[in-house]
Amino acid sequence: MDRRAVAVGDLERRIGHTFGDRKLLEQALTHASVGDGAKKTADNEVLEFIGDRVLGLLAAEALAERFPKAKEGELAPRLNALVSRETCARVARAAEMGPALRLSASSSKIGGRETDSILAGAAEALMAALYRDGGLETARRVFLDLWSGEFDKAGEGKPRDPKTALQEWAQAQGKPLPTYAVKDRKGPDHAPVFTVQVTVVGVDPVHAEGRSRQEAEKAAAKALLEREGAGV
């Protein structure tokens, strides 16, 4: 029996939705490393792009319901945390999406099924596929189920923005404010990946990636804080 087919069936049972459009589900689970040239298999990059927006809407909606008295400045960092690459990857692992993914042999061999970027992209693509196959209500139901534990974390006080935390840490150390520089930009226009370097005088710089410059800057700030033992 095809182990991946079993994993796909298990995933559908886990999320409580059987896809009417099987091609849509396959596309959501297919990484860009699969296929080549003109015969390239439809991958999940476009669905990932759509899913990022679907997630943003559902997360914003749910946060507004859970924290009706919160101001925008309090909701924004919670929203960013819920749709971050780390959170999406964590959700994908909890849903055991890894075994259901279609990867190239080389990507699979180097552990792609456990890579944050691949898992996070698949989680976003799955939400887009659910939206297209079952509508917004289906996507909302699955989102609230898969992200339930992450919402619990979001309720534990106001999350600190890593860039703000790093700025405060630098000032407390008597250092100038951190500086950020884009070192690389790769990927297609609809799904770019930015590499940003954050520098604080007197300590080694840190590089991090993100799907936007802002996300990469936050990831770099967080990484530097954690390295210096002053995590957010």
C-alpha atoms as a printed R data frame, in Angstrom:
    type eleno elety resid chain resno       x      y       z
1   ATOM     1    CA   MET     A     1   0.000  0.000   0.000
2   ATOM     2    CA   ASP     A     2   1.215  3.542  -0.858
3   ATOM     3    CA   ARG     A     3   2.305  5.031   2.460
4   ATOM     4    CA   ARG     A     4   1.812  8.573   1.235
5   ATOM     5    CA   ALA     A     5  -1.762  7.802   0.102
6   ATOM     6    CA   VAL     A     6  -2.477  6.476   3.574
7   ATOM     7    CA   ALA     A     7  -0.992  9.640   5.086
8   ATOM     8    CA   VAL     A     8  -3.175 11.827   2.851
9   ATOM     9    CA   GLY     A     9  -6.276  9.894   3.904
10  ATOM    10    CA   ASP     A    10  -5.276 10.203   7.546
11  ATOM    11    CA   LEU     A    11  -4.832 13.955   7.100
12  ATOM    12    CA   GLU     A    12  -8.322 14.322   5.640
13  ATOM    13    CA   ARG     A    13  -9.795 12.412   8.572
14  ATOM    14    CA   ARG     A    14  -7.779 14.496  11.001
15  ATOM    15    CA   ILE     A    15  -9.086 17.787   9.631
16  ATOM    16    CA   GLY     A    16 -12.600 16.425   9.099
17  ATOM    17    CA   HIS     A    17 -12.890 17.266   5.411
18  ATOM    18    CA   THR     A    18 -12.853 15.004   2.359
19  ATOM    19    CA   PHE     A    19 -11.896 16.957  -0.739
20  ATOM    20    CA   GLY     A    20 -14.261 16.920  -3.671
21  ATOM    21    CA   ASP     A    21 -11.464 18.230  -5.878
22  ATOM    22    CA   ARG     A    22  -8.605 15.757  -5.381
23  ATOM    23    CA   LYS     A    23  -6.307 17.748  -7.674
24  ATOM    24    CA   LEU     A    24  -6.670 20.720  -5.373
25  ATOM    25    CA   LEU     A    25  -5.572 18.681  -2.368
26  ATOM    26    CA   GLU     A    26  -2.629 17.216  -4.306
27  ATOM    27    CA   GLN     A    27  -1.537 20.688  -5.374
28  ATOM    28    CA   ALA     A    28  -1.671 21.926  -1.768
29  ATOM    29    CA   LEU     A    29   0.598 19.083  -0.676
30  ATOM    30    CA   THR     A    30   3.074 19.354  -3.582
31  ATOM    31    CA   HIS     A    31   6.309 21.250  -2.945
32  ATOM    32    CA   ALA     A    32   7.935 23.322  -5.676
33  ATOM    33    CA   SER     A    33  10.833 20.866  -5.847
34  ATOM    34    CA   VAL     A    34   8.579 18.322  -7.629
35  ATOM    35    CA   GLY     A    35   8.588 18.287 -11.447
36  ATOM    36    CA   ASP     A    36  10.774 20.048 -13.980
37  ATOM    37    CA   GLY     A    37  10.485 22.392 -16.926
38  ATOM    38    CA   ALA     A    38   7.362 22.585 -19.107
39  ATOM    39    CA   LYS     A    39   5.971 19.397 -17.559
40  ATOM    40    CA   LYS     A    40   6.403 20.724 -14.024
41  ATOM    41    CA   THR     A    41   3.726 19.427 -11.664
42  ATOM    42    CA   ALA     A    42   1.396 22.113 -10.258
43  ATOM    43    CA   ASP     A    43   2.931 22.989  -6.900
44  ATOM    44    CA   ASN     A    44   1.559 24.782  -3.868
45  ATOM    45    CA   GLU     A    45   3.240 28.195  -4.208
46  ATOM    46    CA   VAL     A    46   0.154 30.036  -5.477
47  ATOM    47    CA   LEU     A    47  -2.056 28.308  -2.916
48  ATOM    48    CA   GLU     A    48   0.463 29.304  -0.257
49  ATOM    49    CA   PHE     A    49   0.066 32.921  -1.383
50  ATOM    50    CA   ILE     A    50  -3.725 32.671  -1.140
51  ATOM    51    CA   GLY     A    51  -3.610 30.745   2.121
52  ATOM    52    CA   ASP     A    52  -1.533 33.445   3.769
53  ATOM    53    CA   ARG     A    53  -4.421 35.862   3.146
54  ATOM    54    CA   VAL     A    54  -7.057 33.352   4.250
55  ATOM    55    CA   LEU     A    55  -5.142 32.757   7.486
56  ATOM    56    CA   GLY     A    56  -4.787 36.484   8.078
57  ATOM    57    CA   LEU     A    57  -8.528 37.011   7.748
58  ATOM    58    CA   LEU     A    58  -9.489 34.076   9.957
59  ATOM    59    CA   ALA     A    59  -6.916 34.938  12.615
60  ATOM    60    CA   ALA     A    60  -7.962 38.596  12.702
61  ATOM    61    CA   GLU     A    61 -11.614 37.607  12.942
62  ATOM    62    CA   ALA     A    62 -10.998 35.133  15.767
63  ATOM    63    CA   LEU     A    63  -8.772 37.520  17.714
64  ATOM    64    CA   ALA     A    64 -11.384 40.275  17.513
65  ATOM    65    CA   GLU     A    65 -13.940 37.857  18.959
66  ATOM    66    CA   ARG     A    66 -11.642 36.642  21.756
67  ATOM    67    CA   PHE     A    67 -10.319 40.059  22.750
68  ATOM    68    CA   PRO     A    68 -13.215 42.448  21.993
69  ATOM    69    CA   LYS     A    69 -11.773 45.245  24.158
70  ATOM    70    CA   ALA     A    70  -8.227 45.016  22.816
71  ATOM    71    CA   LYS     A    71  -6.821 47.848  20.724
72  ATOM    72    CA   GLU     A    72  -5.265 47.329  17.297
73  ATOM    73    CA   GLY     A    73  -1.774 47.667  18.761
74  ATOM    74    CA   GLU     A    74  -2.499 44.761  21.100
75  ATOM    75    CA   LEU     A    75  -4.042 42.558  18.419
76  ATOM    76    CA   ALA     A    76  -1.383 43.083  15.738
77  ATOM    77    CA   PRO     A    77   1.460 41.196  17.488
78  ATOM    78    CA   ARG     A    78  -0.924 38.353  18.329
79  ATOM    79    CA   LEU     A    79  -1.960 38.181  14.676
80  ATOM    80    CA   ASN     A    80   1.658 38.161  13.532
81  ATOM    81    CA   ALA     A    81   2.415 35.341  15.962
82  ATOM    82    CA   LEU     A    82  -0.531 33.228  14.789
83  ATOM    83    CA   VAL     A    83   0.376 33.411  11.093
84  ATOM    84    CA   SER     A    84   4.166 33.289  11.481
85  ATOM    85    CA   ARG     A    85   6.253 30.630   9.772
86  ATOM    86    CA   GLU     A    86   7.121 29.054  13.115
87  ATOM    87    CA   THR     A    87   3.478 28.755  14.147
88  ATOM    88    CA   CYS     A    88   2.334 27.409  10.774
89  ATOM    89    CA   ALA     A    89   5.137 24.826  10.846
90  ATOM    90    CA   ARG     A    90   4.183 23.817  14.384
91  ATOM    91    CA   VAL     A    91   0.551 23.390  13.319
92  ATOM    92    CA   ALA     A    92   1.614 21.309  10.316
93  ATOM    93    CA   ARG     A    93   3.659 19.021  12.562
94  ATOM    94    CA   ALA     A    94   0.778 18.599  14.994
95  ATOM    95    CA   ALA     A    95  -1.485 17.690  12.060
96  ATOM    96    CA   GLU     A    96   1.181 15.237  10.821
97  ATOM    97    CA   MET     A    97   1.287 16.817   7.380
98  ATOM    98    CA   GLY     A    98   4.887 15.804   6.711
99  ATOM    99    CA   PRO     A    99   4.200 12.227   5.538
100 ATOM   100    CA   ALA     A   100   1.455 13.504   3.195
101 ATOM   101    CA   LEU     A   101   3.680 15.948   1.325
102 ATOM   102    CA   ARG     A   102   4.971 15.419  -2.201
103 ATOM   103    CA   LEU     A   103   8.645 16.349  -2.347
104 ATOM   104    CA   SER     A   104  11.457 15.685  -4.766
105 ATOM   105    CA   ALA     A   105  13.684 12.771  -3.813
106 ATOM   106    CA   SER     A   106  16.510 15.161  -2.941
107 ATOM   107    CA   SER     A   107  14.326 17.385  -0.739
108 ATOM   108    CA   SER     A   108  12.913 14.367   1.044
109 ATOM   109    CA   LYS     A   109  16.377 12.893   1.564
110 ATOM   110    CA   ILE     A   110  17.673 16.015   3.334
111 ATOM   111    CA   GLY     A   111  14.717 16.129   5.725
112 ATOM   112    CA   GLY     A   112  12.354 18.432   3.872
113 ATOM   113    CA   ARG     A   113   9.323 16.921   5.594
114 ATOM   114    CA   GLU     A   114  10.548 18.451   8.855
115 ATOM   115    CA   THR     A   115  11.719 21.793   7.469
116 ATOM   116    CA   ASP     A   116   9.858 24.808   8.872
117 ATOM   117    CA   SER     A   117   9.598 26.656   5.549
118 ATOM   118    CA   ILE     A   118   8.185 23.631   3.691
119 ATOM   119    CA   LEU     A   119   5.754 22.700   6.463
120 ATOM   120    CA   ALA     A   120   4.594 26.286   6.943
121 ATOM   121    CA   GLY     A   121   4.002 26.701   3.212
122 ATOM   122    CA   ALA     A   122   2.020 23.466   3.113
123 ATOM   123    CA   ALA     A   123  -0.138 24.575   6.052
124 ATOM   124    CA   GLU     A   124  -0.958 27.831   4.275
125 ATOM   125    CA   ALA     A   125  -1.624 26.038   0.985
126 ATOM   126    CA   LEU     A   126  -3.938 23.589   2.754
127 ATOM   127    CA   MET     A   127  -5.993 26.476   4.163
128 ATOM   128    CA   ALA     A   128  -6.334 27.935   0.658
129 ATOM   129    CA   ALA     A   129  -7.367 24.529  -0.704
130 ATOM   130    CA   LEU     A   130  -9.973 24.163   2.044
131 ATOM   131    CA   TYR     A   131 -11.296 27.628   1.240
132 ATOM   132    CA   ARG     A   132 -11.591 26.803  -2.458
133 ATOM   133    CA   ASP     A   133 -13.015 23.313  -1.969
134 ATOM   134    CA   GLY     A   134 -15.395 23.882   0.946
135 ATOM   135    CA   GLY     A   135 -15.777 27.614   1.309
136 ATOM   136    CA   LEU     A   136 -14.842 30.032   4.070
137 ATOM   137    CA   GLU     A   137 -16.850 28.226   6.744
138 ATOM   138    CA   THR     A   138 -14.930 24.990   6.161
139 ATOM   139    CA   ALA     A   139 -11.618 26.844   6.268
140 ATOM   140    CA   ARG     A   140 -12.721 28.611   9.458
141 ATOM   141    CA   ARG     A   141 -13.694 25.365  11.191
142 ATOM   142    CA   VAL     A   142 -10.377 23.686  10.390
143 ATOM   143    CA   PHE     A   143  -8.426 26.797  11.306
144 ATOM   144    CA   LEU     A   144 -10.071 27.090  14.725
145 ATOM   145    CA   ASP     A   145  -9.377 23.410  15.346
146 ATOM   146    CA   LEU     A   146  -5.751 23.263  14.192
147 ATOM   147    CA   TRP     A   147  -4.774 26.621  15.681
148 ATOM   148    CA   SER     A   148  -6.670 26.200  18.977
149 ATOM   149    CA   GLY     A   149  -3.522 25.666  21.036
150 ATOM   150    CA   GLU     A   150  -1.865 28.674  19.443
151 ATOM   151    CA   PHE     A   151  -4.790 30.880  20.451
152 ATOM   152    CA   ASP     A   152  -4.357 29.696  24.026
153 ATOM   153    CA   LYS     A   153  -0.772 30.939  23.873
154 ATOM   154    CA   ALA     A   154  -1.891 34.226  22.354
155 ATOM   155    CA   GLY     A   155  -4.101 34.808  25.402
156 ATOM   156    CA   GLU     A   156  -1.198 34.608  27.843
157 ATOM   157    CA   GLY     A   157  -0.602 38.312  28.060
158 ATOM   158    CA   LYS     A   158   0.438 40.711  25.339
159 ATOM   159    CA   PRO     A   159   3.198 39.292  23.129
160 ATOM   160    CA   ARG     A   160   6.274 41.497  22.778
161 ATOM   161    CA   ASP     A   161   7.402 42.534  19.339
162 ATOM   162    CA   PRO     A   162  10.981 41.210  18.860
163 ATOM   163    CA   LYS     A   163  12.225 44.430  17.242
164 ATOM   164    CA   THR     A   164  10.916 46.517  20.135
165 ATOM   165    CA   ALA     A   165  12.402 44.077  22.637
166 ATOM   166    CA   LEU     A   166  15.794 44.204  20.879
167 ATOM   167    CA   GLN     A   167  15.728 47.999  20.818
168 ATOM   168    CA   GLU     A   168  15.006 48.079  24.562
169 ATOM   169    CA   TRP     A   169  17.771 45.533  25.211
170 ATOM   170    CA   ALA     A   170  20.311 47.531  23.198
171 ATOM   171    CA   GLN     A   171  19.406 50.748  25.013
172 ATOM   172    CA   ALA     A   172  19.701 48.983  28.374
173 ATOM   173    CA   GLN     A   173  23.217 47.918  27.367
174 ATOM   174    CA   GLY     A   174  24.127 51.507  26.509
175 ATOM   175    CA   LYS     A   175  24.391 50.653  22.800
176 ATOM   176    CA   PRO     A   176  23.059 52.467  19.700
177 ATOM   177    CA   LEU     A   177  19.801 51.273  18.177
178 ATOM   178    CA   PRO     A   178  19.919 48.056  16.093
179 ATOM   179    CA   THR     A   179  20.282 48.389  12.332
180 ATOM   180    CA   TYR     A   180  18.755 46.094   9.686
181 ATOM   181    CA   ALA     A   181  19.939 45.372   6.146
182 ATOM   182    CA   VAL     A   182  18.474 43.167   3.413
183 ATOM   183    CA   LYS     A   183  21.216 40.771   2.303
184 ATOM   184    CA   ASP     A   184  19.284 38.641  -0.178
185 ATOM   185    CA   ARG     A   185  15.914 38.281  -1.893
186 ATOM   186    CA   LYS     A   186  14.971 35.095  -3.679
187 ATOM   187    CA   GLY     A   187  11.916 33.238  -4.903
188 ATOM   188    CA   PRO     A   188   9.078 34.322  -7.228
189 ATOM   189    CA   ASP     A   189   7.418 37.726  -6.874
190 ATOM   190    CA   HIS     A   190   4.276 36.212  -5.325
191 ATOM   191    CA   ALA     A   191   6.261 34.293  -2.689
192 ATOM   192    CA   PRO     A   192   9.579 36.043  -2.027
193 ATOM   193    CA   VAL     A   193  12.017 35.099   0.729
194 ATOM   194    CA   PHE     A   194  14.072 37.879   2.281
195 ATOM   195    CA   THR     A   195  17.338 37.437   4.187
196 ATOM   196    CA   VAL     A   196  17.980 40.243   6.670
197 ATOM   197    CA   GLN     A   197  20.981 40.980   8.870
198 ATOM   198    CA   VAL     A   198  20.503 42.717  12.204
199 ATOM   199    CA   THR     A   199  23.490 44.428  13.777
200 ATOM   200    CA   VAL     A   200  23.985 45.721  17.298
201 ATOM   201    CA   VAL     A   201  27.306 47.396  18.096
202 ATOM   202    CA   GLY     A   202  29.555 45.118  20.102
203 ATOM   203    CA   VAL     A   203  27.909 41.786  19.240
204 ATOM   204    CA   ASP     A   204  28.054 39.501  16.208
205 ATOM   205    CA   PRO     A   205  25.316 40.171  13.632
206 ATOM   206    CA   VAL     A   206  22.542 37.658  12.988
207 ATOM   207    CA   HIS     A   207  20.857 36.649   9.724
208 ATOM   208    CA   ALA     A   208  17.287 35.379   9.367
209 ATOM   209    CA   GLU     A   209  14.756 34.732   6.612
210 ATOM   210    CA   GLY     A   210  11.128 35.762   6.204
211 ATOM   211    CA   ARG     A   211   8.410 36.058   3.577
212 ATOM   212    CA   SER     A   212   8.560 39.827   3.895
213 ATOM   213    CA   ARG     A   213  11.264 42.239   4.981
214 ATOM   214    CA   GLN     A   214   9.356 42.933   8.185
215 ATOM   215    CA   GLU     A   215   9.010 39.228   9.030
216 ATOM   216    CA   ALA     A   216  12.714 38.656   8.373
217 ATOM   217    CA   GLU     A   217  13.661 41.614  10.569
218 ATOM   218    CA   LYS     A   218  11.526 40.265  13.420
219 ATOM   219    CA   ALA     A   219  13.018 36.796  13.027
220 ATOM   220    CA   ALA     A   220  16.536 38.239  13.112
221 ATOM   221    CA   ALA     A   221  15.775 40.347  16.181
222 ATOM   222    CA   LYS     A   222  14.310 37.340  17.968
223 ATOM   223    CA   ALA     A   223  17.298 35.166  17.061
224 ATOM   224    CA   LEU     A   224  19.780 37.748  18.347
225 ATOM   225    CA   LEU     A   225  17.874 38.141  21.624
226 ATOM   226    CA   GLU     A   226  17.751 34.396  22.132
227 ATOM   227    CA   ARG     A   227  21.460 34.053  21.389
228 ATOM   228    CA   GLU     A   228  22.271 36.737  23.944
229 ATOM   229    CA   GLY     A   229  20.031 35.092  26.555
230 ATOM   230    CA   ALA     A   230  17.399 37.841  26.448
231 ATOM   231    CA   GLY     A   231  14.653 36.085  24.476
232 ATOM   232    CA   VAL     A   232  11.216 37.655  23.926
